[in-house]
Every structure is written in C-alpha cells, then in structure tokens.
Amino acid sequence: MAHKATQKEELERIDTMTILEAVAYANRLSRRLVSDDCSGEERQHGLELLRRLTERVQFLKITLDPVYSEAASAH
C-alpha cells in the first residue's frame, strides 16, 4: 500500500512542477526506465508518470521505445 501512496504523491507533484523541473524529471525518469534493474511494475508506474508529464508540459516529445510499448501492453 505504501507503493500506491508514493505513486499518488509523485503524480500530484508533477502538477506543481515548473517547466524546467518537469523536463529534468522526465530526463531522469527516462534514464531510470531504460535501466536493466527496472522491474515491470516500476516501468508501468514510470510510463504513467511520463504520460502525466507530457500532459503537463505539452512541448515534451517523449518517444517510447518498443520495450516501453511491450511493457504497457503486457499489463
């Protein structure tokens, strides 16, 4: 349940970020998602965060690799 609370906090935090903070966060998140030690659940959560970031900062052009797409369709 703590994981769900953390996920909710991260999603809410995105709404209050400045554009520069959102861009920096997207860069860190993208690096984390391509990491070999990123679990499927973490990848799903990361994809949701990236989706929220692209809604928040509409000029962000985040291309999801096939690995991301496969992870999203698997869940």
PDB file of N, H, CA, C and O in Angstrom:
ATOM      1  N   MET A   1       0.817  -1.194   0.000  1.00  0.00           N
ATOM      2  CA  MET A   1       0.000   0.000   0.000  1.00  0.00           C
ATOM      3  C   MET A   1       0.864   1.264   0.000  1.00  0.00           C
ATOM      4  O   MET A   1       0.454   2.298  -0.525  1.00  0.00           O
ATOM      5  N   ALA A   2       2.056   1.179   0.587  1.00  0.00           N
ATOM      6  H   ALA A   2       2.390   0.338   1.014  1.00  0.00           H
ATOM      7  CA  ALA A   2       2.952   2.332   0.621  1.00  0.00           C
ATOM      8  C   ALA A   2       3.377   2.719  -0.788  1.00  0.00           C
ATOM      9  O   ALA A   2       3.571   3.898  -1.085  1.00  0.00           O
ATOM     10  N   HIS A   3       3.523   1.704  -1.667  1.00  0.00           N
ATOM     11  H   HIS A   3       3.365   0.746  -1.426  1.00  0.00           H
ATOM     12  CA  HIS A   3       3.904   1.985  -3.052  1.00  0.00           C
ATOM     13  C   HIS A   3       2.831   2.822  -3.741  1.00  0.00           C
ATOM     14  O   HIS A   3       3.155   3.747  -4.486  1.00  0.00           O
ATOM     15  N   LYS A   4       1.564   2.510  -3.505  1.00  0.00           N
ATOM     16  H   LYS A   4       1.301   1.759  -2.900  1.00  0.00           H
ATOM     17  CA  LYS A   4       0.453   3.266  -4.094  1.00  0.00           C
ATOM     18  C   LYS A   4       0.450   4.710  -3.591  1.00  0.00           C
ATOM     19  O   LYS A   4       0.179   5.636  -4.356  1.00  0.00           O
ATOM     20  N   ALA A   5       0.751   4.899  -2.311  1.00  0.00           N
ATOM     21  H   ALA A   5       0.972   4.147  -1.690  1.00  0.00           H
ATOM     22  CA  ALA A   5       0.805   6.247  -1.745  1.00  0.00           C
ATOM     23  C   ALA A   5       1.933   7.048  -2.382  1.00  0.00           C
ATOM     24  O   ALA A   5       1.763   8.225  -2.700  1.00  0.00           O
ATOM     25  N   THR A   6       3.077   6.411  -2.564  1.00  0.00           N
ATOM     26  H   THR A   6       3.215   5.455  -2.305  1.00  0.00           H
ATOM     27  CA  THR A   6       4.216   7.087  -3.197  1.00  0.00           C
ATOM     28  C   THR A   6       3.877   7.445  -4.634  1.00  0.00           C
ATOM     29  O   THR A   6       4.193   8.543  -5.090  1.00  0.00           O
ATOM     30  N   GLN A   7       3.242   6.536  -5.347  1.00  0.00           N
ATOM     31  H   GLN A   7       2.985   5.643  -4.977  1.00  0.00           H
ATOM     32  CA  GLN A   7       2.855   6.780  -6.731  1.00  0.00           C
ATOM     33  C   GLN A   7       1.900   7.974  -6.813  1.00  0.00           C
ATOM     34  O   GLN A   7       2.049   8.833  -7.682  1.00  0.00           O
ATOM     35  N   LYS A   8       0.935   8.025  -5.921  1.00  0.00           N
ATOM     36  H   LYS A   8       0.814   7.328  -5.215  1.00  0.00           H
ATOM     37  CA  LYS A   8      -0.028   9.130  -5.902  1.00  0.00           C
ATOM     38  C   LYS A   8       0.685  10.452  -5.612  1.00  0.00           C
ATOM     39  O   LYS A   8       0.379  11.468  -6.235  1.00  0.00           O
ATOM     40  N   GLU A   9       1.627  10.446  -4.677  1.00  0.00           N
ATOM     41  H   GLU A   9       1.876   9.621  -4.170  1.00  0.00           H
ATOM     42  CA  GLU A   9       2.388  11.655  -4.353  1.00  0.00           C
ATOM     43  C   GLU A   9       3.184  12.141  -5.558  1.00  0.00           C
ATOM     44  O   GLU A   9       3.231  13.341  -5.830  1.00  0.00           O
ATOM     45  N   GLU A  10       3.811  11.215  -6.283  1.00  0.00           N
ATOM     46  H   GLU A  10       3.773  10.240  -6.062  1.00  0.00           H
ATOM     47  CA  GLU A  10       4.581  11.599  -7.464  1.00  0.00           C
ATOM     48  C   GLU A  10       3.677  12.196  -8.533  1.00  0.00           C
ATOM     49  O   GLU A  10       4.029  13.199  -9.155  1.00  0.00           O
ATOM     50  N   LEU A  11       2.524  11.593  -8.751  1.00  0.00           N
ATOM     51  H   LEU A  11       2.238  10.778  -8.246  1.00  0.00           H
ATOM     52  CA  LEU A  11       1.593  12.124  -9.747  1.00  0.00           C
ATOM     53  C   LEU A  11       1.108  13.522  -9.362  1.00  0.00           C
ATOM     54  O   LEU A  11       0.998  14.398 -10.220  1.00  0.00           O
ATOM     55  N   GLU A  12       0.822  13.731  -8.099  1.00  0.00           N
ATOM     56  H   GLU A  12       0.911  13.019  -7.402  1.00  0.00           H
ATOM     57  CA  GLU A  12       0.391  15.046  -7.630  1.00  0.00           C
ATOM     58  C   GLU A  12       1.523  16.071  -7.734  1.00  0.00           C
ATOM     59  O   GLU A  12       1.288  17.236  -8.055  1.00  0.00           O
ATOM     60  N   ARG A  13       2.740  15.630  -7.461  1.00  0.00           N
ATOM     61  H   ARG A  13       2.930  14.683  -7.200  1.00  0.00           H
ATOM     62  CA  ARG A  13       3.888  16.531  -7.518  1.00  0.00           C
ATOM     63  C   ARG A  13       4.115  17.068  -8.925  1.00  0.00           C
ATOM     64  O   ARG A  13       4.535  18.213  -9.095  1.00  0.00           O
ATOM     65  N   ILE A  14       3.839  16.247  -9.929  1.00  0.00           N
ATOM     66  H   ILE A  14       3.498  15.318  -9.790  1.00  0.00           H
ATOM     67  CA  ILE A  14       4.017  16.683 -11.317  1.00  0.00           C
ATOM     68  C   ILE A  14       3.176  17.921 -11.600  1.00  0.00           C
ATOM     69  O   ILE A  14       3.613  18.814 -12.325  1.00  0.00           O
ATOM     70  N   ASP A  15       1.988  17.979 -11.039  1.00  0.00           N
ATOM     71  H   ASP A  15       1.634  17.253 -10.450  1.00  0.00           H
ATOM     72  CA  ASP A  15       1.092  19.114 -11.279  1.00  0.00           C
ATOM     73  C   ASP A  15       1.622  20.431 -10.731  1.00  0.00           C
ATOM     74  O   ASP A  15       1.184  21.499 -11.160  1.00  0.00           O
ATOM     75  N   THR A  16       2.558  20.371  -9.792  1.00  0.00           N
ATOM     76  H   THR A  16       2.915  19.503  -9.444  1.00  0.00           H
ATOM     77  CA  THR A  16       3.076  21.600  -9.193  1.00  0.00           C
ATOM     78  C   THR A  16       4.481  21.960  -9.672  1.00  0.00           C
ATOM     79  O   THR A  16       5.041  22.965  -9.235  1.00  0.00           O
ATOM     80  N   MET A  17       5.052  21.155 -10.559  1.00  0.00           N
ATOM     81  H   MET A  17       4.597  20.338 -10.914  1.00  0.00           H
ATOM     82  CA  MET A  17       6.412  21.403 -11.042  1.00  0.00           C
ATOM     83  C   MET A  17       6.437  22.581 -12.015  1.00  0.00           C
ATOM     84  O   MET A  17       5.476  22.846 -12.736  1.00  0.00           O
ATOM     85  N   THR A  18       7.567  23.268 -12.004  1.00  0.00           N
ATOM     86  H   THR A  18       8.348  23.052 -11.418  1.00  0.00           H
ATOM     87  CA  THR A  18       7.797  24.260 -13.053  1.00  0.00           C
ATOM     88  C   THR A  18       8.147  23.500 -14.323  1.00  0.00           C
ATOM     89  O   THR A  18       8.391  22.294 -14.276  1.00  0.00           O
ATOM     90  N   ILE A  19       8.172  24.175 -15.427  1.00  0.00           N
ATOM     91  H   ILE A  19       7.974  25.155 -15.465  1.00  0.00           H
ATOM     92  CA  ILE A  19       8.510  23.521 -16.690  1.00  0.00           C
ATOM     93  C   ILE A  19       9.927  22.944 -16.639  1.00  0.00           C
ATOM     94  O   ILE A  19      10.150  21.819 -17.087  1.00  0.00           O
ATOM     95  N   LEU A  20      10.870  23.689 -16.108  1.00  0.00           N
ATOM     96  H   LEU A  20      10.689  24.603 -15.744  1.00  0.00           H
ATOM     97  CA  LEU A  20      12.248  23.193 -16.013  1.00  0.00           C
ATOM     98  C   LEU A  20      12.334  21.958 -15.121  1.00  0.00           C
ATOM     99  O   LEU A  20      13.049  21.009 -15.443  1.00  0.00           O
ATOM    100  N   GLU A  21      11.624  21.966 -14.022  1.00  0.00           N
ATOM    101  H   GLU A  21      11.043  22.737 -13.761  1.00  0.00           H
ATOM    102  CA  GLU A  21      11.617  20.795 -13.143  1.00  0.00           C
ATOM    103  C   GLU A  21      11.005  19.583 -13.845  1.00  0.00           C
ATOM    104  O   GLU A  21      11.494  18.463 -13.701  1.00  0.00           O
ATOM    105  N   ALA A  22       9.938  19.812 -14.602  1.00  0.00           N
ATOM    106  H   ALA A  22       9.541  20.722 -14.719  1.00  0.00           H
ATOM    107  CA  ALA A  22       9.276  18.717 -15.313  1.00  0.00           C
ATOM    108  C   ALA A  22      10.189  18.123 -16.381  1.00  0.00           C
ATOM    109  O   ALA A  22      10.236  16.904 -16.548  1.00  0.00           O
ATOM    110  N   VAL A  23      10.907  18.964 -17.096  1.00  0.00           N
ATOM    111  H   VAL A  23      10.869  19.954 -16.960  1.00  0.00           H
ATOM    112  CA  VAL A  23      11.831  18.476 -18.118  1.00  0.00           C
ATOM    113  C   VAL A  23      12.958  17.671 -17.475  1.00  0.00           C
ATOM    114  O   VAL A  23      13.303  16.592 -17.956  1.00  0.00           O
ATOM    115  N   ALA A  24      13.525  18.185 -16.402  1.00  0.00           N
ATOM    116  H   ALA A  24      13.245  19.062 -16.011  1.00  0.00           H
ATOM    117  CA  ALA A  24      14.593  17.464 -15.704  1.00  0.00           C
ATOM    118  C   ALA A  24      14.076  16.137 -15.152  1.00  0.00           C
ATOM    119  O   ALA A  24      14.769  15.122 -15.225  1.00  0.00           O
ATOM    120  N   TYR A  25      12.882  16.141 -14.609  1.00  0.00           N
ATOM    121  H   TYR A  25      12.319  16.965 -14.550  1.00  0.00           H
ATOM    122  CA  TYR A  25      12.280  14.917 -14.065  1.00  0.00           C
ATOM    123  C   TYR A  25      12.049  13.900 -15.182  1.00  0.00           C
ATOM    124  O   TYR A  25      12.300  12.709 -14.998  1.00  0.00           O
ATOM    125  N   ALA A  26      11.578  14.360 -16.329  1.00  0.00           N
ATOM    126  H   ALA A  26      11.374  15.328 -16.479  1.00  0.00           H
ATOM    127  CA  ALA A  26      11.357  13.463 -17.470  1.00  0.00           C
ATOM    128  C   ALA A  26      12.665  12.827 -17.915  1.00  0.00           C
ATOM    129  O   ALA A  26      12.696  11.641 -18.243  1.00  0.00           O
ATOM    130  N   ASN A  27      13.737  13.594 -17.930  1.00  0.00           N
ATOM    131  H   ASN A  27      13.712  14.557 -17.663  1.00  0.00           H
ATOM    132  CA  ASN A  27      15.046  13.049 -18.299  1.00  0.00           C
ATOM    133  C   ASN A  27      15.494  11.981 -17.308  1.00  0.00           C
ATOM    134  O   ASN A  27      15.958  10.916 -17.715  1.00  0.00           O
ATOM    135  N   ARG A  28      15.359  12.254 -16.015  1.00  0.00           N
ATOM    136  H   ARG A  28      14.981  13.119 -15.684  1.00  0.00           H
ATOM    137  CA  ARG A  28      15.748  11.263 -15.000  1.00  0.00           C
ATOM    138  C   ARG A  28      14.877  10.013 -15.104  1.00  0.00           C
ATOM    139  O   ARG A  28      15.375   8.892 -14.997  1.00  0.00           O
ATOM    140  N   LEU A  29      13.600  10.208 -15.309  1.00  0.00           N
ATOM    141  H   LEU A  29      13.196  11.119 -15.395  1.00  0.00           H
ATOM    142  CA  LEU A  29      12.673   9.095 -15.406  1.00  0.00           C
ATOM    143  C   LEU A  29      12.982   8.231 -16.629  1.00  0.00           C
ATOM    144  O   LEU A  29      12.941   7.003 -16.547  1.00  0.00           O
ATOM    145  N   SER A  30      13.285   8.857 -17.746  1.00  0.00           N
ATOM    146  H   SER A  30      13.318   9.854 -17.813  1.00  0.00           H
ATOM    147  CA  SER A  30      13.625   8.112 -18.960  1.00  0.00           C
ATOM    148  C   SER A  30      14.867   7.254 -18.748  1.00  0.00           C
ATOM    149  O   SER A  30      14.911   6.101 -19.176  1.00  0.00           O
ATOM    150  N   ARG A  31      15.860   7.813 -18.096  1.00  0.00           N
ATOM    151  H   ARG A  31      15.824   8.750 -17.749  1.00  0.00           H
ATOM    152  CA  ARG A  31      17.078   7.038 -17.807  1.00  0.00           C
ATOM    153  C   ARG A  31      16.770   5.864 -16.891  1.00  0.00           C
ATOM    154  O   ARG A  31      17.303   4.770 -17.081  1.00  0.00           O
ATOM    155  N   ARG A  32      15.915   6.082 -15.903  1.00  0.00           N
ATOM    156  H   ARG A  32      15.482   6.970 -15.749  1.00  0.00           H
ATOM    157  CA  ARG A  32      15.552   5.015 -14.973  1.00  0.00           C
ATOM    158  C   ARG A  32      14.804   3.893 -15.692  1.00  0.00           C
ATOM    159  O   ARG A  32      15.012   2.719 -15.388  1.00  0.00           O
ATOM    160  N   LEU A  33      13.942   4.244 -16.637  1.00  0.00           N
ATOM    161  H   LEU A  33      13.774   5.198 -16.883  1.00  0.00           H
ATOM    162  CA  LEU A  33      13.146   3.243 -17.347  1.00  0.00           C
ATOM    163  C   LEU A  33      13.989   2.352 -18.247  1.00  0.00           C
ATOM    164  O   LEU A  33      13.624   1.195 -18.461  1.00  0.00           O
ATOM    165  N   VAL A  34      15.083   2.836 -18.774  1.00  0.00           N
ATOM    166  H   VAL A  34      15.379   3.776 -18.601  1.00  0.00           H
ATOM    167  CA  VAL A  34      15.925   2.004 -19.647  1.00  0.00           C
ATOM    168  C   VAL A  34      16.947   1.204 -18.852  1.00  0.00           C
ATOM    169  O   VAL A  34      17.695   0.409 -19.420  1.00  0.00           O
ATOM    170  N   SER A  35      16.981   1.407 -17.566  1.00  0.00           N
ATOM    171  H   SER A  35      16.373   2.053 -17.104  1.00  0.00           H
ATOM    172  CA  SER A  35      17.898   0.675 -16.700  1.00  0.00           C
ATOM    173  C   SER A  35      17.513  -0.805 -16.664  1.00  0.00           C
ATOM    174  O   SER A  35      16.332  -1.149 -16.657  1.00  0.00           O
ATOM    175  N   ASP A  36      18.517  -1.665 -16.643  1.00  0.00           N
ATOM    176  H   ASP A  36      19.477  -1.386 -16.650  1.00  0.00           H
ATOM    177  CA  ASP A  36      18.273  -3.112 -16.601  1.00  0.00           C
ATOM    178  C   ASP A  36      17.604  -3.555 -15.308  1.00  0.00           C
ATOM    179  O   ASP A  36      16.918  -4.577 -15.290  1.00  0.00           O
ATOM    180  N   ASP A  37      17.788  -2.816 -14.245  1.00  0.00           N
ATOM    181  H   ASP A  37      18.345  -1.986 -14.260  1.00  0.00           H
ATOM    182  CA  ASP A  37      17.211  -3.233 -12.968  1.00  0.00           C
ATOM    183  C   ASP A  37      15.825  -2.634 -12.706  1.00  0.00           C
ATOM    184  O   ASP A  37      15.341  -2.665 -11.575  1.00  0.00           O
ATOM    185  N   CYS A  38      15.190  -2.093 -13.740  1.00  0.00           N
ATOM    186  H   CYS A  38      15.584  -2.068 -14.659  1.00  0.00           H
ATOM    187  CA  CYS A  38      13.839  -1.539 -13.620  1.00  0.00           C
ATOM    188  C   CYS A  38      12.830  -2.680 -13.784  1.00  0.00           C
ATOM    189  O   CYS A  38      12.788  -3.327 -14.830  1.00  0.00           O
ATOM    190  N   SER A  39      12.027  -2.923 -12.762  1.00  0.00           N
ATOM    191  H   SER A  39      12.062  -2.398 -11.911  1.00  0.00           H
ATOM    192  CA  SER A  39      11.045  -4.018 -12.807  1.00  0.00           C
ATOM    193  C   SER A  39       9.853  -3.632 -13.682  1.00  0.00           C
ATOM    194  O   SER A  39       9.684  -2.466 -14.039  1.00  0.00           O
ATOM    195  N   GLY A  40       9.045  -4.609 -14.014  1.00  0.00           N
ATOM    196  H   GLY A  40       9.183  -5.556 -13.723  1.00  0.00           H
ATOM    197  CA  GLY A  40       7.853  -4.363 -14.821  1.00  0.00           C
ATOM    198  C   GLY A  40       6.890  -3.400 -14.156  1.00  0.00           C
ATOM    199  O   GLY A  40       6.307  -2.536 -14.811  1.00  0.00           O
ATOM    200  N   GLU A  41       6.726  -3.555 -12.843  1.00  0.00           N
ATOM    201  H   GLU A  41       7.199  -4.257 -12.311  1.00  0.00           H
ATOM    202  CA  GLU A  41       5.834  -2.661 -12.106  1.00  0.00           C
ATOM    203  C   GLU A  41       6.381  -1.232 -12.094  1.00  0.00           C
ATOM    204  O   GLU A  41       5.626  -0.274 -12.259  1.00  0.00           O
ATOM    205  N   GLU A  42       7.692  -1.094 -11.898  1.00  0.00           N
ATOM    206  H   GLU A  42       8.305  -1.873 -11.764  1.00  0.00           H
ATOM    207  CA  GLU A  42       8.306   0.228 -11.930  1.00  0.00           C
ATOM    208  C   GLU A  42       8.170   0.849 -13.318  1.00  0.00           C
ATOM    209  O   GLU A  42       7.942   2.052 -13.448  1.00  0.00           O
ATOM    210  N   ARG A  43       8.309   0.027 -14.346  1.00  0.00           N
ATOM    211  H   ARG A  43       8.494  -0.950 -14.240  1.00  0.00           H
ATOM    212  CA  ARG A  43       8.183   0.521 -15.720  1.00  0.00           C
ATOM    213  C   ARG A  43       6.756   1.023 -15.972  1.00  0.00           C
ATOM    214  O   ARG A  43       6.570   2.079 -16.576  1.00  0.00           O
ATOM    215  N   GLN A  44       5.758   0.275 -15.515  1.00  0.00           N
ATOM    216  H   GLN A  44       5.909  -0.583 -15.024  1.00  0.00           H
ATOM    217  CA  GLN A  44       4.355   0.707 -15.665  1.00  0.00           C
ATOM    218  C   GLN A  44       4.126   2.049 -14.971  1.00  0.00           C
ATOM    219  O   GLN A  44       3.508   2.954 -15.532  1.00  0.00           O
ATOM    220  N   HIS A  45       4.627   2.162 -13.754  1.00  0.00           N
ATOM    221  H   HIS A  45       5.129   1.427 -13.298  1.00  0.00           H
ATOM    222  CA  HIS A  45       4.491   3.400 -12.992  1.00  0.00           C
ATOM    223  C   HIS A  45       5.203   4.541 -13.722  1.00  0.00           C
ATOM    224  O   HIS A  45       4.677   5.650 -13.822  1.00  0.00           O
ATOM    225  N   GLY A  46       6.395   4.260 -14.227  1.00  0.00           N
ATOM    226  H   GLY A  46       6.823   3.359 -14.146  1.00  0.00           H
ATOM    227  CA  GLY A  46       7.153   5.266 -14.960  1.00  0.00           C
ATOM    228  C   GLY A  46       6.443   5.730 -16.210  1.00  0.00           C
ATOM    229  O   GLY A  46       6.470   6.915 -16.540  1.00  0.00           O
ATOM    230  N   LEU A  47       5.810   4.808 -16.907  1.00  0.00           N
ATOM    231  H   LEU A  47       5.789   3.845 -16.639  1.00  0.00           H
ATOM    232  CA  LEU A  47       5.062   5.180 -18.104  1.00  0.00           C
ATOM    233  C   LEU A  47       3.893   6.103 -17.769  1.00  0.00           C
ATOM    234  O   LEU A  47       3.604   7.045 -18.507  1.00  0.00           O
ATOM    235  N   GLU A  48       3.236   5.828 -16.668  1.00  0.00           N
ATOM    236  H   GLU A  48       3.471   5.062 -16.069  1.00  0.00           H
ATOM    237  CA  GLU A  48       2.134   6.694 -16.233  1.00  0.00           C
ATOM    238  C   GLU A  48       2.667   8.092 -15.889  1.00  0.00           C
ATOM    239  O   GLU A  48       2.043   9.100 -16.223  1.00  0.00           O
ATOM    240  N   LEU A  49       3.812   8.143 -15.226  1.00  0.00           N
ATOM    241  H   LEU A  49       4.318   7.324 -14.954  1.00  0.00           H
ATOM    242  CA  LEU A  49       4.411   9.437 -14.904  1.00  0.00           C
ATOM    243  C   LEU A  49       4.795  10.195 -16.178  1.00  0.00           C
ATOM    244  O   LEU A  49       4.572  11.402 -16.266  1.00  0.00           O
ATOM    245  N   LEU A  50       5.367   9.500 -17.162  1.00  0.00           N
ATOM    246  H   LEU A  50       5.548   8.520 -17.091  1.00  0.00           H
ATOM    247  CA  LEU A  50       5.721  10.151 -18.427  1.00  0.00           C
ATOM    248  C   LEU A  50       4.479  10.680 -19.141  1.00  0.00           C
ATOM    249  O   LEU A  50       4.499  11.769 -19.714  1.00  0.00           O
ATOM    250  N   ARG A  51       3.408   9.906 -19.101  1.00  0.00           N
ATOM    251  H   ARG A  51       3.391   9.021 -18.636  1.00  0.00           H
ATOM    252  CA  ARG A  51       2.161  10.361 -19.717  1.00  0.00           C
ATOM    253  C   ARG A  51       1.675  11.645 -19.054  1.00  0.00           C
ATOM    254  O   ARG A  51       1.253  12.585 -19.728  1.00  0.00           O
ATOM    255  N   ARG A  52       1.739  11.671 -17.738  1.00  0.00           N
ATOM    256  H   ARG A  52       2.082  10.907 -17.191  1.00  0.00           H
ATOM    257  CA  ARG A  52       1.303  12.854 -16.999  1.00  0.00           C
ATOM    258  C   ARG A  52       2.215  14.045 -17.301  1.00  0.00           C
ATOM    259  O   ARG A  52       1.745  15.174 -17.440  1.00  0.00           O
ATOM    260  N   LEU A  53       3.503  13.788 -17.401  1.00  0.00           N
ATOM    261  H   LEU A  53       3.885  12.871 -17.289  1.00  0.00           H
ATOM    262  CA  LEU A  53       4.445  14.862 -17.721  1.00  0.00           C
ATOM    263  C   LEU A  53       4.171  15.463 -19.090  1.00  0.00           C
ATOM    264  O   LEU A  53       4.226  16.681 -19.260  1.00  0.00           O
ATOM    265  N   THR A  54       3.871  14.601 -20.079  1.00  0.00           N
ATOM    266  H   THR A  54       3.826  13.612 -19.941  1.00  0.00           H
ATOM    267  CA  THR A  54       3.608  15.127 -21.418  1.00  0.00           C
ATOM    268  C   THR A  54       2.292  15.904 -21.468  1.00  0.00           C
ATOM    269  O   THR A  54       2.136  16.797 -22.301  1.00  0.00           O
ATOM    270  N   GLU A  55       1.356  15.578 -20.596  1.00  0.00           N
ATOM    271  H   GLU A  55       1.483  14.853 -19.920  1.00  0.00           H
ATOM    272  CA  GLU A  55       0.134  16.378 -20.496  1.00  0.00           C
ATOM    273  C   GLU A  55       0.444  17.729 -19.861  1.00  0.00           C
ATOM    274  O   GLU A  55      -0.085  18.760 -20.276  1.00  0.00           O
ATOM    275  N   ARG A  56       1.293  17.708 -18.866  1.00  0.00           N
ATOM    276  H   ARG A  56       1.723  16.870 -18.529  1.00  0.00           H
ATOM    277  CA  ARG A  56       1.636  18.931 -18.111  1.00  0.00           C
ATOM    278  C   ARG A  56       2.469  19.893 -18.953  1.00  0.00           C
ATOM    279  O   ARG A  56       2.205  21.095 -18.977  1.00  0.00           O
ATOM    280  N   VAL A  57       3.469  19.359 -19.638  1.00  0.00           N
ATOM    281  H   VAL A  57       3.683  18.383 -19.618  1.00  0.00           H
ATOM    282  CA  VAL A  57       4.371  20.167 -20.464  1.00  0.00           C
ATOM    283  C   VAL A  57       4.220  19.648 -21.889  1.00  0.00           C
ATOM    284  O   VAL A  57       4.909  18.714 -22.298  1.00  0.00           O
ATOM    285  N   GLN A  58       3.326  20.253 -22.623  1.00  0.00           N
ATOM    286  H   GLN A  58       2.766  21.012 -22.291  1.00  0.00           H
ATOM    287  CA  GLN A  58       2.909  19.690 -23.900  1.00  0.00           C
ATOM    288  C   GLN A  58       3.989  19.705 -24.973  1.00  0.00           C
ATOM    289  O   GLN A  58       3.880  18.966 -25.951  1.00  0.00           O
ATOM    290  N   PHE A  59       5.018  20.512 -24.825  1.00  0.00           N
ATOM    291  H   PHE A  59       5.107  21.113 -24.030  1.00  0.00           H
ATOM    292  CA  PHE A  59       6.063  20.515 -25.838  1.00  0.00           C
ATOM    293  C   PHE A  59       7.065  19.383 -25.643  1.00  0.00           C
ATOM    294  O   PHE A  59       7.936  19.183 -26.489  1.00  0.00           O
ATOM    295  N   LEU A  60       6.958  18.634 -24.535  1.00  0.00           N
ATOM    296  H   LEU A  60       6.250  18.796 -23.847  1.00  0.00           H
ATOM    297  CA  LEU A  60       7.828  17.479 -24.337  1.00  0.00           C
ATOM    298  C   LEU A  60       7.479  16.426 -25.379  1.00  0.00           C
ATOM    299  O   LEU A  60       6.325  16.014 -25.493  1.00  0.00           O
ATOM    300  N   LYS A  61       8.453  16.005 -26.116  1.00  0.00           N
ATOM    301  H   LYS A  61       9.391  16.340 -26.023  1.00  0.00           H
ATOM    302  CA  LYS A  61       8.246  14.959 -27.115  1.00  0.00           C
ATOM    303  C   LYS A  61       8.996  13.725 -26.628  1.00  0.00           C
ATOM    304  O   LYS A  61      10.190  13.566 -26.880  1.00  0.00           O
ATOM    305  N   ILE A  62       8.285  12.871 -25.938  1.00  0.00           N
ATOM    306  H   ILE A  62       7.315  13.001 -25.734  1.00  0.00           H
ATOM    307  CA  ILE A  62       8.896  11.670 -25.385  1.00  0.00           C
ATOM    308  C   ILE A  62       8.479  10.501 -26.263  1.00  0.00           C
ATOM    309  O   ILE A  62       7.298  10.175 -26.375  1.00  0.00           O
ATOM    310  N   THR A  63       9.478   9.875 -26.886  1.00  0.00           N
ATOM    311  H   THR A  63      10.438  10.140 -26.795  1.00  0.00           H
ATOM    312  CA  THR A  63       9.219   8.719 -27.718  1.00  0.00           C
ATOM    313  C   THR A  63       9.462   7.474 -26.904  1.00  0.00           C
ATOM    314  O   THR A  63      10.545   7.277 -26.353  1.00  0.00           O
ATOM    315  N   LEU A  64       8.456   6.641 -26.831  1.00  0.00           N
ATOM    316  H   LEU A  64       7.576   6.800 -27.279  1.00  0.00           H
ATOM    317  CA  LEU A  64       8.577   5.410 -26.070  1.00  0.00           C
ATOM    318  C   LEU A  64       9.117   4.318 -26.976  1.00  0.00           C
ATOM    319  O   LEU A  64       8.535   4.032 -28.022  1.00  0.00           O
ATOM    320  N   ASP A  65      10.217   3.712 -26.586  1.00  0.00           N
ATOM    321  H   ASP A  65      10.690   3.944 -25.736  1.00  0.00           H
ATOM    322  CA  ASP A  65      10.809   2.612 -27.328  1.00  0.00           C
ATOM    323  C   ASP A  65       9.861   1.423 -27.327  1.00  0.00           C
ATOM    324  O   ASP A  65       8.946   1.363 -26.506  1.00  0.00           O
ATOM    325  N   PRO A  66      10.069   0.470 -28.243  1.00  0.00           N
ATOM    326  CA  PRO A  66       9.219  -0.738 -28.257  1.00  0.00           C
ATOM    327  C   PRO A  66       9.184  -1.456 -26.911  1.00  0.00           C
ATOM    328  O   PRO A  66       8.170  -2.059 -26.561  1.00  0.00           O
ATOM    329  N   VAL A  67      10.269  -1.399 -26.158  1.00  0.00           N
ATOM    330  H   VAL A  67      11.093  -0.909 -26.442  1.00  0.00           H
ATOM    331  CA  VAL A  67      10.303  -2.041 -24.842  1.00  0.00           C
ATOM    332  C   VAL A  67       9.219  -1.447 -23.957  1.00  0.00           C
ATOM    333  O   VAL A  67       8.531  -2.180 -23.246  1.00  0.00           O
ATOM    334  N   TYR A  68       9.056  -0.121 -23.990  1.00  0.00           N
ATOM    335  H   TYR A  68       9.615   0.474 -24.567  1.00  0.00           H
ATOM    336  CA  TYR A  68       8.028   0.522 -23.195  1.00  0.00           C
ATOM    337  C   TYR A  68       6.647   0.100 -23.660  1.00  0.00           C
ATOM    338  O   TYR A  68       5.775  -0.193 -22.842  1.00  0.00           O
ATOM    339  N   SER A  69       6.446   0.068 -24.971  1.00  0.00           N
ATOM    340  H   SER A  69       7.155   0.306 -25.635  1.00  0.00           H
ATOM    341  CA  SER A  69       5.155  -0.303 -25.507  1.00  0.00           C
ATOM    342  C   SER A  69       4.794  -1.730 -25.143  1.00  0.00           C
ATOM    343  O   SER A  69       3.643  -2.014 -24.815  1.00  0.00           O
ATOM    344  N   GLU A  70       5.769  -2.634 -25.198  1.00  0.00           N
ATOM    345  H   GLU A  70       6.704  -2.403 -25.464  1.00  0.00           H
ATOM    346  CA  GLU A  70       5.518  -4.024 -24.827  1.00  0.00           C
ATOM    347  C   GLU A  70       5.155  -4.128 -23.354  1.00  0.00           C
ATOM    348  O   GLU A  70       4.269  -4.898 -22.984  1.00  0.00           O
ATOM    349  N   ALA A  71       5.834  -3.360 -22.512  1.00  0.00           N
ATOM    350  H   ALA A  71       6.554  -2.734 -22.813  1.00  0.00           H
ATOM    351  CA  ALA A  71       5.546  -3.388 -21.071  1.00  0.00           C
ATOM    352  C   ALA A  71       4.133  -2.872 -20.827  1.00  0.00           C
ATOM    353  O   ALA A  71       3.415  -3.407 -19.982  1.00  0.00           O
ATOM    354  N   ALA A  72       3.737  -1.856 -21.545  1.00  0.00           N
ATOM    355  H   ALA A  72       4.320  -1.421 -22.231  1.00  0.00           H
ATOM    356  CA  ALA A  72       2.409  -1.284 -21.351  1.00  0.00           C
ATOM    357  C   ALA A  72       1.323  -2.251 -21.802  1.00  0.00           C
ATOM    358  O   ALA A  72       0.277  -2.344 -21.161  1.00  0.00           O
ATOM    359  N   SER A  73       1.554  -2.967 -22.888  1.00  0.00           N
ATOM    360  H   SER A  73       2.404  -2.891 -23.409  1.00  0.00           H
ATOM    361  CA  SER A  73       0.525  -3.891 -23.365  1.00  0.00           C
ATOM    362  C   SER A  73       0.471  -5.175 -22.565  1.00  0.00           C
ATOM    363  O   SER A  73      -0.535  -5.884 -22.598  1.00  0.00           O
ATOM    364  N   ALA A  74       1.539  -5.484 -21.848  1.00  0.00           N
ATOM    365  H   ALA A  74       2.356  -4.908 -21.822  1.00  0.00           H
ATOM    366  CA  ALA A  74       1.581  -6.713 -21.048  1.00  0.00           C
ATOM    367  C   ALA A  74       0.751  -6.582 -19.770  1.00  0.00           C
ATOM    368  O   ALA A  74       0.435  -7.590 -19.136  1.00  0.00           O
ATOM    369  N   HIS A  75       0.394  -5.353 -19.384  1.00  0.00           N
ATOM    370  H   HIS A  75       0.650  -4.535 -19.899  1.00  0.00           H
ATOM    371  CA  HIS A  75      -0.333  -5.153 -18.117  1.00  0.00           C
ATOM    372  C   HIS A  75      -1.701  -4.648 -18.377  1.00  0.00           C
ATOM    373  O   HIS A  75      -2.463  -4.419 -17.438  1.00  0.00           O
TER     374      HIS A  75
END
